[in-house]
Amino acid sequence: MKMSGNTILITGGASGIGFEFAAQLLKLGNTLIITGRDQRRLEDAQRKLPGIHTFQSDVSDPKATSLLFDAVVRKFPGLNVLINNAGIMRKINLQDTGNDLGDIGREIETNLLGPERKVKQFLPHLKTQEEAAIVNVSSGLAFVPLPIAPIDCAAKAGLHSFTQSLRVQRRNTKIKVFELAPPATQTPLLTGDFQAGGTKGVHVMDVTKMVVQAIVGLKSDRWEIRRGQSNVLNLMSRVAPHFILNQLSKPQAATPADTTPR
């Protein structure tokens, strides 16, 4: 994949991995467009990176995806790279009686259906470009679940599978399909309560270093980019799946047992 002269749309680009991608890809001579739900964060990102363009949009909303497509393609007809980065991750104990049935699927809506809808919406346009690419950002947890975040891990595993199928289906087109599966990375997602519990004892990778390595992988057409502990999780999921699942289950073991009367 060429790393300059592109017009790139990054979902969830106002912070974390998405923002770092925008910063580094902007320096390489690309046109950068980022989206996010929070207008204030988008404005803050634009102050830090004056060369980027912003659109407020919620990836979990199908109507917002259609409106975003119309607005972006009208202003940037040369759009040729889509980076599906937006995501949320929550601790969820499925035994809690307070779980809301409408809320339980938020990670599915954002982390799985969001990228799927973006691909479906933007694919016809990308096929008209001389060179194009789709980058789906999953996680090392696509290979082995972290039981304290069951819905997020299910969504990431689904995105991994979806990306593999998409790569096969676009085989006779000019669109390159990548999956970036980052390890635990130092972003706002892993601060506060989540870092204190779910990632205790886990080596957290610097976001700048991770994105540098991701860009190297994109440049060399490495379809599945796994860095650091993501490589370990992928390997262990095949050679010792029960062992690695048990290791990742330790934070869950600290939660209270189910005491619901039967």
Phi, psi and omega in degrees: 000133176287145187248015175216158178077013179266161168247114195241131175253125180241119174278148183062041187267005185275348180203172173060220183298319181299316179295319180294322174301313181301316181298313183286322181288330175296318179296335181276001175093035177250159170271125187245130176237128178238152176236163176184166180278331188261111183298323180296320177294323177296318179295321178295318178297321180290328175295323180284328180233080187302341183276354184272165177242144185233147174222126176283127182196145180254116184294339181278355183254112181302320180296322179296326178295318178295317179295320178298315180303310181301315184291317184290313184292327177297317183273330183230074182296343179274007180308124182224001178224129176242122176247108178275095186247334186303137179194157174231156181214125182230147167287127179223122172262111185292349178277345182295134181286344183275359182298127181268131183295331178283334184267338189299336183260019183302319179295325177295315180298318184275311191274338182242301180295327178304302178299322180297317179292322178298316179298312180301319182287317188268346186302313180301321178292316181299327180293343180274351183274153179295320175223138181209160180208150172237130178240114176261123180266111179256241182185159170299338179283002171289340184262326178220128183284149168262106191301339178283351178231063190294324184285318177300314182295322177297320179295318181291323176296320177296321179294322176300312180295316179301317182296321177298316179294318179299320181298322178290316184292333181269012189307324183262022177242178179270005185271125175268138183241119182244154168235126173256119179247088183290153167282185172304123187235143183288091179224171177302337180297331185250034177251167175068224187300320183293318179295323182294331183250296191289336183245015179299128180084359180265135176288122181259126185277142175296133187294324179296314179297319181297316181290323175304313180292325177296318180295323175299318179295320178295317181299326182266012180055047174271106191297323179240109186259110179240124182244149172054233185291345174297323176297320180296314180297319179297316180293312184293333178295339180260322186266333181210063187298322181291323180296310185290327176294320177298322179296318181282350180274352184301318177299325179292329181297339181277352181278154182299148178289160178289120180244017180294128179299145179243000000 
